[in-house]
Amino acid sequence: MKVKKWMRLVLVGSLSLGLFGCGALQSTPGKTAAVQLKKSSSEEEKMYVTGCKKKLKVYEKADKDSEVVGKLALKDKVIVIDDDDDDYYEIEAVDQDIKGYVDAHYLTDSKKAVTKPGIRYISEDKVDMLDDSEEDSDLVATLNKGTAVTVIAKPAGDYYYVYSKDADEYGYVEVEVLSKEKPVEEKKEEKKEEVPKQQAQPSKIFGAGTPPTNYYGPYYVYVDSGYLALRNAMAFDASNELGAMYNNEQVYVLETGGQYWYVYSPTLGMYGYTNANYLYTAPQKKQTSNPTYYASVKTGYLALRNAMAYDTSNEIAQLANGTAVELVDKDTGTEYWYVYVPSLDMYGYVNGNYLTK
């Protein structure tokens, strides 16, 4: 087995990173090779699954379109049989009867580097993503301020190993230029100066109320799936939800600062706090390359559900015959497939027996 330096790994978020673990990042294989931590000869072939939210798929061949022969969890140990291919390694699971090929970016030879994927944001202008953490490393991509990256591994030192969906690249980025919160755009700051804080609501209102006369400006909701909650407190808690706001709905921002902003939702007719990481100055368009299927029912409708079961309580939408859906994952272990419905901008489960191309 050839010795490499350090393995490349990652992510979402949104509170996105991928609904089905590593598979969400494999729609387009990474263009850079996996890198490994330097290791002793006695541990040369042992590696661990990293950067996975749920499962890492093991394929029959070095091709993500080939048959899935098994799945590995975060921190599972494998022995590398062949690493000549930069994108896919042939492996054998140490504690399971599984042998096949996995995306090499999600392996590391050190348990200390194993981590769950997490979203970070580029906090400075024009940051270099490198193919290694050494001084003579080559440039992989240049990332702009505010770009979201998924952290696959946190090796010892000043660099994290990350995946950038925008650049479709894996590489190393300095820890000091990564932030847990998305940097506020300069335009937002300009609007903040134009409207003094004292002109916002004189006292906090949570719930129903008339529209404000002064606000920083309209912003638009965008989430990868589900909805953005309007809350009566600056915390993520099911008990403080006032209402649900969906993609491209407008909100009027009255106060900024921190992760939660104080806003008014015209759709709900309510005031409250919401997570500013999902607010944008312009409507956002969902990008996808998932295969398209169509609802096929002789009578009635095809139910979109929030669970893989036939139950009236889990229906979240009704799809008429011929409604287009985009397949996200059908490897669910049941007859239900996970799909995205462009016309509703919603994710959910539908019975795959009633989908046709």
MOVENHU-V350753 format. One line per field, one symbol per residue. ss: DSSP state (~ for helix, > for strand, _ for the rest). phi: phi as a letter, one per 20 degrees, with the letter a starting at -180 (. if undefined). A space follows every 50 residues. Layout:
BEGIN
ss->???
phi->???
END
This chain:
BEGIN
ss->____________________~~~~~_______________~~~__>>>>_ ____>>>>>________>>>>>>___>>>>>>_____>>>>>>_____>> >>>~~~>>__~~~>>>>>>>>>____>>>>________>>>>>____>>> >>>_____>>>>>>____>>>>>>~~~>>______~~~~~~~~~__~~~_ ______>>________>>>>>______>>>>______~~~>>>>>____> >>>>>____>>>>>>____>>>>>>~~~>>___________>>>>_____ _>>>>______~~~>>>>>____>>>>>>______>>>>>>____>>>>> >~~~>>_
phi->.fedebfecrd.gqlceqfcmfgfedgcgfedffcdffcfffdfeeccfb mdfccdfddfcfbfeefedrcddgmfecdeebcfefecdeccffdcecbr dcfffdcbecffefbffbeccfecfleeddebdefefefeaddegnfecd eebcffpecdeccdffelcdrdcfffedcfdfgfffffffffffdgffef gfbfccofafgfecafqfccfbcfbmbdeecebebebgfdfdadddgmfe cdedbdomfddeccdffemcdrdbfffddcfbgddfdbcffeccfccfcm bdeecebebebffdfdaddfgnfecdfebdeencfedecddgfdlcdrdc fffddbe
END
